[in-house]
Amino acid sequence: MLSGIGAPGIILLVILALLLFGPNKLPELGRAVGRTFREFKDGAREIINDPEPVKKSEAPAAAAPQTMAADLPQDRRLPE
């Protein structure tokens, strides 16, 4: 990506960064960029090294209680 940039290009980028951000802001900016790269690498490493999520086994159909229409009361009355 940056293989075409030589020493003069890097010097120009450093001078441009100094002009844009100032000498006081550059260390803070560098730390923020470094933290961002570290978090990205840690997240990518976590995704790569994580095993496949454990699939929940299907519950057997007999284990789930099923109510039949014949089991339900047909006559529902409200209390008086």
FILUMPA-449750 format. One line per 8 residues: their letters; for each residue x, y, z of N, C-alpha, C, O. Coordinates in steps of 0.05 Angstrom, whole numbers, plus 32768, in hexadecimal, padded with zeros to 4 digits. Layout:
# residues N
a	X,Y,Z,X,Y,Z,X,Y,Z,X,Y,Z ~ ...
END
This chain:
# residues 80
mlsgigap	8011,7FE8,8000,8000,8000,8000,8011,8019,8000,800D,802B,7FF0 ~ 8025,801A,8012,8036,8031,8013,8052,802B,8008,8065,8038,800F ~ 8054,8017,7FF7,806E,800F,7FED,807A,8023,7FDA,8092,8024,7FD6 ~ 806A,8035,7FCE,8074,8049,7FBB,807E,8062,7FC8,8089,8073,7FBB ~ 807B,8064,7FE3,8084,807C,7FF1,80A1,8078,7FFA,80A7,8065,8008 ~ 80B2,808A,7FF2,80CE,8089,7FFA,80D4,809B,8012,80C1,80A5,801F ~ 80ED,80A0,8017,80F5,80B1,802E,80EB,80CE,802A,80E1,80D9,803E ~ 80ED,80D9,8012,80E2,80F5,8010,80C4,80F6,8015,80BA,810A,8020
giillvil	80B6,80E2,800D,8099,80E2,8011,8092,80E0,802F,807F,80ED,8038 ~ 80A1,80D0,803E,809C,80CD,805A,80A3,80E7,8069,8094,80F0,807B ~ 80B9,80F4,8061,80C0,810E,806D,80AB,8122,8067,80A3,8132,8079 ~ 80A0,8123,804F,808B,8135,8048,8072,8130,8059,8065,8143,8062 ~ 806B,8116,805D,8054,810F,806E,8057,8118,808B,8045,8122,8097 ~ 8070,8115,8096,8075,811D,80B1,8073,813B,80B4,8067,8145,80C7 ~ 807E,814A,80A1,807C,8167,80A1,805F,8170,809F,8056,8182,80AD ~ 8050,8163,808E,8033,816A,808A,8024,8164,80A4,8013,8174,80AC
alllfgpn	802A,814E,80B1,801C,8147,80CA,8023,815B,80E0,8012,8163,80F0 ~ 803C,8164,80E1,8044,8178,80F5,8035,8192,80F0,802D,819F,8103 ~ 8032,819A,80D7,8024,81B3,80D1,8006,81B0,80D7,7FFA,81C3,80E2 ~ 7FFA,8199,80D2,7FDD,8196,80D6,7FD6,8193,80F4,7FC4,81A0,80FE ~ 7FE5,8182,8102,7FDE,817C,811E,7FEE,818A,8133,7FE5,818D,814A ~ 8005,8193,812C,8017,81A0,8140,8027,818C,814F,801F,8175,8151 ~ 803D,8195,815A,804F,8182,8168,8043,8177,8182,804B,8162,818B ~ 8031,8186,818F,8025,817C,81A8,8010,8167,81A4,800C,8156,81B5
klpelgra	8003,8168,818D,7FEC,8155,8188,7FF6,813B,817B,7FE7,8127,817D ~ 800D,813B,816F,8016,8123,8161,801A,810A,8173,8012,80F4,816B ~ 8027,810C,818A,8029,80F4,819B,800E,80E9,81A3,800B,80D0,81A4 ~ 7FFB,80FA,81AA,7FE0,80F1,81B1,7FD3,80E3,819A,7FC6,80CE,819D ~ 7FD6,80EE,8182,7FCB,80E2,816A,7FD8,80C7,8164,7FCA,80B4,815C ~ 7FF2,80C5,8168,8000,80AC,8163,7FF7,8096,8177,7FF4,807F,816F ~ 7FF3,809E,8190,7FE9,808B,81A4,7FCD,8081,819D,7FC8,8069,819F ~ 7FBC,8093,8194,7FA1,808B,818D,7FA1,8078,8175,7F92,8064,8174
vgrtfref	7FB2,807E,8161,7FB4,806C,814A,7FBF,8051,8152,7FB6,803C,8149 ~ 7FD3,8051,8163,7FDF,8037,816D,7FCB,8027,817C,7FC9,800E,8178 ~ 7FBB,8034,818E,7FA6,8025,819D,7F91,8019,818A,7F88,8003,818D ~ 7F8A,8029,8176,7F76,801F,8162,7F80,8007,8153,7F71,7FF3,8150 ~ 7F99,8008,814A,7FA5,7FF0,813C,7FA6,7FD8,814F,7FA1,7FC2,8146 ~ 7FAE,7FDD,8168,7FB1,7FC6,817B,7F95,7FBA,8180,7F93,7FA1,8180 ~ 7F81,7FCA,8184,7F66,7FBF,8188,7F5C,7FB0,8170,7F4F,7F9B,8172 ~ 7F62,7FBA,8158,7F5A,7FAC,8140,7F68,7F91,813D,7F5B,7F7D,8137
kdgareii	7F82,7F91,8143,7F91,7F78,8141,7F87,7F64,8156,7F85,7F4C,8150 ~ 7F82,7F6D,816E,7F77,7F5B,8183,7F5C,7F50,817B,7F57,7F38,8180 ~ 7F4B,7F60,8170,7F31,7F57,8168,7F33,7F43,8151,7F25,7F2E,8151 ~ 7F44,7F48,813E,7F48,7F35,8128,7F54,7F1B,8132,7F4B,7F06,8129 ~ 7F67,7F1D,8144,7F73,7F04,814F,7F5E,7EF4,815E,7F5D,7EDC,815D ~ 7F4C,7F02,816D,7F37,7EF5,817C,7F24,7EE6,816A,7F1B,7ED0,816F ~ 7F1D,7EF3,8154,7F0B,7EE7,8140,7F18,7ECE,8133,7F0B,7EBA,8130 ~ 7F31,7ED1,812C,7F3F,7EBB,811F,7F43,7EA3,8132,7F3F,7E8C,812A
ndpepvkk	7F4A,7EA8,814B,7F50,7E93,815E,7F38,7E87,816C,7F3A,7E72,8179 ~ 7F21,7E94,816A,7F08,7E89,8177,7EFF,7E70,8169,7EFE,7E6F,8150 ~ 7EF9,7E5B,8178,7EED,7E43,816B,7ED1,7E4A,8163,7EC5,7E5E,816B ~ 7EC6,7E38,8153,7EAA,7E3B,814A,7E98,7E3C,8163,7E9C,7E2D,8176 ~ 7E84,7E4D,8163,7E72,7E4E,817A,7E64,7E33,817D,7E5C,7E26,8169 ~ 7E60,7E2B,8195,7E53,7E12,819B,7E36,7E14,8194,7E28,7E26,819E ~ 7E2D,7E02,8183,7E11,7E02,817B,7E00,7DF5,8191,7E07,7DE1,819C ~ 7DE9,7E02,8196,7DD7,7DF6,81AA,7DCA,7DDE,819D,7DC0,7DDE,8186
seapaaaa	7DC9,7DC8,81AC,7DBD,7DB0,81A2,7D9F,7DB4,81A1,7D93,7DC1,81B2 ~ 7D93,7DA8,818E,7D76,7DA9,818C,7D69,7D9A,81A3,7D72,7D83,81A9 ~ 7D56,7DA6,81AF,7D48,7D98,81C5,7D36,7D82,81B9,7D29,7D87,81A4 ~ 7D36,7D6B,81C5,7D24,7D56,81BA,7D07,7D5E,81BB,7CFE,7D6C,81CE ~ 7CF8,7D56,81A8,7CDC,7D5D,81A6,7CCC,7D52,81BD,7CB8,7D5E,81C6 ~ 7CD4,7D3B,81C8,7CC5,7D2F,81DE,7CC9,7D3F,81F8,7CB9,7D3D,820A ~ 7CDF,7D4E,81FA,7CE5,7D5C,8213,7CD3,7D75,8216,7CCD,7D7D,822C ~ 7CCA,7D80,8200,7CB9,7D98,8202,7C9C,7D8F,8205,7C91,7D7F,81F5
pqtmaadl	7C8F,7D98,821B,7C73,7D90,821F,7C61,7D9D,820A,7C62,7DB5,8205 ~ 7C50,7D8D,81FE,7C3E,7D97,81EA,7C21,7D93,81F4,7C1B,7D7E,81FF ~ 7C11,7DA7,81F1,7BF6,7DA5,81F9,7BE5,7DA0,81E1,7BE8,7DAD,81CC ~ 7BD3,7D8E,81E4,7BC1,7D87,81CE,7BA7,7D96,81D2,7BA1,7D9F,81E8 ~ 7B98,7D9A,81BD,7B7F,7DA9,81BE,7B6B,7D9A,81D0,7B5A,7DA7,81DD ~ 7B6D,7D80,81D1,7B5B,7D70,81E2,7B61,7D74,8200,7B4F,7D71,8211 ~ 7B79,7D7B,8206,7B81,7D7F,8222,7B77,7D9A,822D,7B75,7D9D,8246 ~ 7B72,7DAD,821C,7B69,7DC8,8225,7B4C,7DC8,822C,7B3C,7DBA,821E
pqdrrlpe	7B44,7DD7,8240,7B27,7DD8,8246,7B18,7DE7,8230,7B22,7DFC,8226 ~ 7B02,7DDC,8228,7AF3,7DE8,8212,7AE0,7DFE,821C,7ADA,7E10,820D ~ 7AD7,7DFC,8234,7AC4,7E0E,823F,7AD2,7E21,8253,7AD8,7E19,8269 ~ 7AD6,7E39,824A,7AE3,7E4D,825B,7ACE,7E61,8264,7AC0,7E6E,8254 ~ 7ACB,7E63,827E,7AB7,7E76,828A,7AC5,7E8A,829B,7AD9,7E83,82A9 ~ 7ABC,7EA1,829B,7AC7,7EB6,82AC,7ABA,7EB4,82C7,7AA2,7EAD,82C9 ~ 7AC8,7EBA,82DD,7ABC,7EB9,82F7,7AA7,7ECF,82FA,7AAA,7EE4,82EE ~ 7A93,7EC9,830A,7A7D,7EDC,830D,7A81,7EEE,8324,7A71,7F00,832A
END
